[in-house]
């Protein structure tokens, strides 16, 4: 029997990658996002605002998916400081509605969270480290996790960080932004003091497929194999794609004077995912090779 999977946020970077991979696994896919039309053809698509409980209830009760994958979120870290109600309505209330109605129809909710639930003082982090968000975006992601655990027992929460990968539609990921900027001979300022393990979209999507196939629940970290600064990651991009590194200026986060604080020494340890379902991300250069082929870079 084909698994019935509802992907919320299907027009986003992760959503697009996930829908394609689920389709390749012969799942029955229903895609939903807050845009008028789908970026992906030949799938059922419904427009939804997850902050509207009636819309969430109608969608889930009428379709009764076996799995609901929530990739939707309000992700503007700086605007979250001033648009708190909007961030909360999507990242907390909307997530709560998904959990509530997933529980009603016995769906497993797979939800994407963030390393921003941590303060970035002592990373990288495991699943057992105590969260301590330092910005409102991170707080809403933590509250979203908590509202899931309050509304259903059948859930998987995935914390991840710095997503990148080949997507055809929507805004460019960090890798494509660097490539475009350097190809246009633009100078870019990149921080040296934010440490992460960037997460390749296909690795994350593959982890989600493993979770579905093996009916895995709980909290898991999913990230890349390599921990490095955003500046070091940018140098890797420039080296691989033969771009001018002289256009890249190293700076400190505080020099950007951003409204929201960022966790600096962060990143996510993925040993639990490796033990439970064999999660093994590919090397950064391998991911660049795939992106180069898929995007004709």
C-alpha positions in Angstrom: 0.0 0.0 0.0 1.3 3.5 -0.9 1.9 5.7 2.1 -0.3 8.9 2.2 2.0 11.8 3.0 1.0 15.5 3.4 3.8 18.0 3.0 3.1 21.4 4.6 5.3 24.1 3.1 5.8 22.2 -0.2 7.0 25.3 -2.1 9.9 25.9 0.2 13.5 24.6 -0.4 13.0 21.6 1.8 9.4 21.1 0.7 10.4 20.9 -3.0 13.2 18.4 -2.3 11.0 16.3 -0.1 8.1 16.2 -2.5 10.4 15.0 -5.3 12.0 12.3 -3.1 8.6 11.1 -1.8 7.3 10.9 -5.3 10.3 8.7 -6.2 9.4 6.5 -3.3 5.9 6.0 -4.8 4.2 7.7 -1.9 0.8 9.3 -2.4 1.6 13.0 -2.0 -0.6 15.9 -1.0 1.3 19.2 -1.1 0.2 22.4 0.7 1.7 25.8 1.2 0.5 29.4 1.6 1.1 30.3 -2.1 -1.6 30.3 -4.9 0.0 27.5 -7.0 2.4 24.7 -6.6 6.0 24.9 -7.9 5.7 21.2 -8.7 3.4 19.7 -11.3 1.3 16.6 -11.3 0.6 16.5 -7.5 -2.5 17.3 -5.5 -2.0 20.8 -4.1 -4.0 22.9 -1.6 -3.3 26.4 -0.4 -3.3 26.7 3.3 -2.6 29.2 6.1 -1.6 27.0 9.1 -2.3 29.9 11.5 -6.0 29.4 10.6 -7.3 26.5 12.7 -10.3 25.9 10.5 -8.2 25.5 7.4 -5.9 23.1 9.2 -8.8 21.1 10.5 -10.5 20.8 7.1 -7.3 19.8 5.4 -6.3 17.1 7.8 -9.7 15.7 8.7 -10.7 15.5 5.0 -7.5 13.9 3.7 -6.5 11.8 6.7 -2.8 11.4 5.8 -0.7 8.8 7.5 2.2 11.2 7.8 2.2 15.0 8.0 5.6 16.6 7.4 5.7 20.3 8.5 8.4 22.2 6.7 6.6 25.5 7.0 7.8 28.2 9.3 8.2 32.0 9.8 12.0 32.1 9.4 12.9 35.8 9.3 15.1 35.9 12.4 15.3 39.7 12.5 11.7 40.5 11.7 10.6 38.0 14.4 11.8 40.6 16.9 9.2 43.1 15.7 6.6 40.9 14.1 6.2 38.7 17.1 2.5 37.9 16.6 3.1 36.7 13.1 6.0 34.5 14.1 4.0 33.1 17.0 0.9 32.5 14.8 2.9 30.3 12.4 5.7 28.8 14.5 3.6 28.1 17.7 -0.1 28.3 17.1 0.0 26.8 13.6 2.2 24.0 14.7 -0.2 23.3 17.6 -3.1 23.1 15.2 -1.2 20.6 13.1 -0.4 18.5 16.1 -4.0 18.6 17.4 -5.6 17.4 14.2 -2.9 15.0 13.4 -3.7 13.4 16.7 -7.4 13.3 15.9 -6.8 11.3 12.7 -3.9 9.2 14.1 -1.3 10.8 11.7 2.4 10.9 12.6 3.6 14.5 12.6 7.2 15.1 11.5 8.2 18.7 12.3 11.3 20.7 11.4 12.8 22.7 14.2 16.1 24.6 14.5 19.4 24.9 16.3 18.2 28.4 17.2 16.5 26.8 20.3 20.1 27.0 21.7 22.1 30.0 22.8 25.2 29.1 20.9 27.6 29.3 23.9 28.6 25.7 24.1 27.8 23.9 20.8 27.7 21.7 19.0 24.6 20.3 20.7 23.0 16.9 21.3 19.3 16.1 21.8 19.7 16.1 25.5 21.3 19.5 25.9 19.0 22.1 27.5 17.6 24.7 25.1 18.0 28.4 25.8 17.0 30.6 22.9 18.4 34.1 22.7 16.0 35.5 20.1 12.3 35.5 19.5 12.5 33.2 16.4 14.4 30.6 18.5 11.8 31.0 21.3 8.9 30.3 18.9 10.7 27.2 17.5 11.1 25.9 21.1 7.5 26.7 21.9 6.5 24.9 18.7 8.3 21.8 19.9 6.6 22.0 23.3 3.1 22.4 21.8 3.6 19.3 19.7 4.5 17.2 22.8 1.4 18.6 24.6 -1.0 17.7 21.7 0.2 14.3 20.4 2.4 11.4 21.3 2.9 10.4 17.6 5.5 12.9 16.5 9.1 13.2 15.3 10.9 16.6 15.8 13.9 17.2 13.7 16.3 20.0 14.7 18.5 21.2 11.8 20.7 24.1 10.7 21.8 26.1 7.6 19.9 24.2 4.9 21.4 24.3 1.4 20.8 22.4 -1.9 19.6 22.5 -5.4 16.0 23.9 -5.8 14.6 25.2 -9.1 12.1 27.7 -7.6 11.9 30.3 -4.9 14.8 32.2 -3.3 18.3 30.9 -3.7 19.9 29.0 -0.9 23.2 30.2 0.7 25.4 28.3 -1.8 23.6 29.7 -4.8 23.6 33.2 -3.3 27.4 33.1 -2.9 27.9 31.7 -6.4 25.6 34.4 -7.9 27.2 37.2 -5.9 30.8 36.2 -6.8 29.9 35.6 -10.4 28.5 39.2 -10.5 31.8 40.4 -9.0 30.0 41.6 -5.9 31.9 41.9 -2.6 30.3 39.9 0.2 30.9 40.1 4.0 30.8 36.7 5.7 31.0 36.0 9.5 33.8 34.0 10.9 32.3 33.5 14.4 29.1 31.5 13.5 29.9 27.8 13.6 27.5 25.2 12.2 27.3 21.9 10.3 25.4 23.0 7.1 22.7 20.5 6.2 22.3 19.3 2.6 18.6 19.2 1.6 18.9 15.7 0.2 20.5 14.4 3.4 17.6 15.9 5.5 15.0 14.6 3.1 16.5 11.1 3.1 16.4 11.2 6.9 12.7 12.0 6.8 12.1 9.1 4.4 14.0 6.8 6.8 11.8 8.0 9.7 8.7 7.2 7.7 9.9 3.8 6.5 10.9 2.8 10.0 8.0 4.5 12.0 10.5 6.4 14.1 9.3 8.9 16.7 11.1 11.3 19.1 13.6 14.1 18.9 16.6 14.0 16.4 19.4 16.2 15.3 20.0 16.3 11.5 23.0 18.2 10.1 26.0 17.9 7.9 29.2 15.9 8.4 31.5 19.0 8.8 31.5 21.7 11.5 32.9 25.0 10.2 32.3 28.7 10.3 30.1 30.4 7.7 33.3 32.1 6.4 35.0 28.7 5.9 31.9 27.3 4.2 31.9 30.3 1.8 35.6 29.7 1.0 34.8 26.0 0.2 32.0 27.2 -2.2 34.4 29.6 -3.9 37.2 27.0 -4.2 34.9 24.3 -5.6 33.2 26.5 -8.2 36.4 28.4 -9.1 35.3 31.8 -7.9 37.3 34.9 -6.7 37.9 34.6 -3.0 39.3 38.1 -2.9 35.6 39.3 -3.0 34.9 37.6 0.4 35.6 39.8 3.4 35.7 38.1 6.9 33.8 40.0 9.6 32.3 39.3 13.1 28.6 38.9 13.7 28.5 42.0 15.9 29.6 44.1 12.9 26.4 43.4 11.1 24.4 45.1 13.9 21.4 42.8 13.3 18.2 43.3 15.4 18.3 39.6 16.6 21.1 37.9 18.3 22.5 34.7 16.7 23.8 31.6 18.4 27.5 31.6 17.5 29.1 28.3 18.6 26.3 26.1 17.4 25.8 23.0 15.2 24.1 19.7 15.9 25.6 16.3 16.8 23.9 13.6 14.8 25.1 10.4 16.6 21.6 9.5 17.7 20.2 9.6 14.2 23.1 7.5 13.0 22.5 4.9 15.6 18.7 4.7 15.3 18.3 4.9 11.5 21.8 4.9 9.9 21.9 8.6 9.1 25.1 9.3 7.3 25.4 12.6 5.4 27.6 13.0 2.4 30.7 15.2 2.3 30.3 18.9 1.3 32.2 18.5 -2.0 29.9 15.6 -3.0 26.9 17.8 -2.3 28.4 20.6 -4.4 29.0 18.1 -7.3 25.4 17.1 -7.2 24.3 20.8 -7.1 26.6 21.6 -10.0 25.0 18.9 -12.2 21.4 19.6 -11.2 21.6 23.4 -11.6 24.1 23.4 -14.5 26.5 25.6 -12.5 
